[in-house]
Amino acid sequence: MRRSVLAVPGSSDKMIDKAKGLPADAIFLDLEDAVAPIAKVEARARIVDALNSDGWGNQLKVVRVNDWTTQWTYGDVIDVVSGAGRTLDAILLPKVECAAHVQALDLLLTQIEKEHGLDVGAIGIEPQIESARSLRNIDEIATASPRVQTLVFGPADLMASVNMRTLVVGEQPVGYDTGDAYHHILMTILLAARTHGLQAIDGPYLQIRDLDAFRRAAGRTAGLGFDGKWVLHPTQIEAANEIFAPRQADYDKAEMILDAYEFHTSAAGGGRGAVMLDDEMIDEASRKMALVVSAKGRAAGMTRTTAFVAPSS
């Protein structure tokens, strides 16, 4: 699961050590925006040491490298994967504009894996969608490599790319008073992810002291169907884990639907395709919807509080 994806500057030993014990589903150690240019090369070694050290939980461990327009990308990938490839789950690639950006990273990863005896293809790629061009090319980006695991929304750069009139990331631009200015962007990312069997991850909410606003922003994308959201501060982790997991009542209902549908479509239950569960009709479409909620609840370690009882004949 990637309900909460914690961003951690790769140049800070203190922040990396603290992150190890936090309950985020995934942690990415950053070599891009959170690290000053003069500190980027040194940060690579810090990240390698951190990934190879003890104290990690079950978090997915990801490193965000610099984008391909910079002079640092190849060095980031070579140093980090050569030094800590066995403990690394994925590379987060920012500012992906086209399939070639993903394919170049795939080729470089394959060479390093072969050189160091790593399982070829084990390290995933998480492309970050951050511009109008990347949004237009999203399907080719999503299918550029079998390593691609997620599509990640990068709101600040995308807002700048389309000249959106606001300086507050995640909030509605001034003058846009109807609907959600990000809806088309979010749905484009979500539909591409679902079409190609990937996860969809929302970007950060930068006002880290306003937890209520974070919850509202996260709730919107969770409601659409996104799998998780970046968090920039430990206080946002619990909220993200809660919001991107099903509510208890929804999880219980999903499990009941699955049990009821399995029973009623069986010979013992009469082999019916549509039945009533309490006051609601359920059928194959209901089962598909319930499977989504059930899978997320089980992955989050939820326990049901209700049990299905087959009706007596």
Secondary structure, DSSP 8 states (H G I E B T S, - for coil): --SEEEEEETT-HHHHHHHHTS--SEEEEESSTTS-GGGHHHHHHHHHHHHTSS---S-EEEEE---TTSSSHHHHHHHHHHHHGGG--EEEE-S--SHHHHHHHHHHHHHHHHHTT--TT-SEEEEEE-SHHHHHTHHHHHTS-TTB-EEEE-HHHHHHHTT-S-SSTTS--TT--SS-TTHHHHHHHHHHHHHTT-EEEE---S-TT-HHHHHHHHHHHHHHT--EEEESSHHHHHHHHHHTS--HHHHHHHHHHHHHHHHHTSTTTT--SSEEETTEEE-HHHHHHHHHHHHHHHHTT---S--------
